[in-house]
């Protein structure tokens, strides 16, 4: 199942990322959520910052964004007018 969500819908963002991170380690606070799979991670803040990292690259984006969470394909796409990046669960 694929779900598209804006960061302004924080309750859905955290629910989707908690489900996505079920096989990893999930850390939450009032204004951020971080999902780690060993050395790979995705972190999202309520203020609109997204950080991802894997051994060979990192990404940081601030501003309006949509997350497309694809649980069947183990992927989260980060979409803006200027960016279309996919984080794949290792």
NORHU-V311081 format. One record per residue. SS is DSSP state (@ for helix, = for strand, . for the rest). D_FIRST is the distance of its C-alpha to the first C-alpha in Angstrom with 1 decimal. Layout:
ss: <SS SS>
d_first: <D_FIRST D_FIRST>
This chain:
ss: <. = = = = = . . . @ @ @ @ @ @ @ @ @ @ @ . . . . = = = = . . . = = = = = = . . = = = = = = . . . = = = = = = . . = = = = = = . . . = = = = = . . . . = = = = = . . . . = = = = = . .>
d_first: <0.0 3.8 6.7 10.2 13.0 16.8 18.9 20.9 18.3 19.2 18.0 14.4 14.9 16.4 14.0 11.0 13.5 14.9 11.7 11.3 15.1 15.4 17.1 19.2 21.5 20.4 23.3 23.2 26.0 26.5 25.7 23.7 21.1 21.3 19.1 21.2 20.8 24.5 25.8 22.5 21.3 19.5 21.3 20.7 23.4 23.6 26.4 24.1 24.7 22.1 23.5 22.1 24.2 24.5 27.8 28.6 27.3 26.3 25.0 25.9 25.2 26.4 25.8 23.3 19.8 16.2 13.5 10.3 8.1 5.9 5.9 6.0 8.8 10.3 10.9 11.8 13.5 16.5 17.6 21.0 23.7 25.2 22.4 19.2 18.7 16.0 16.2 15.1 15.3 18.4>
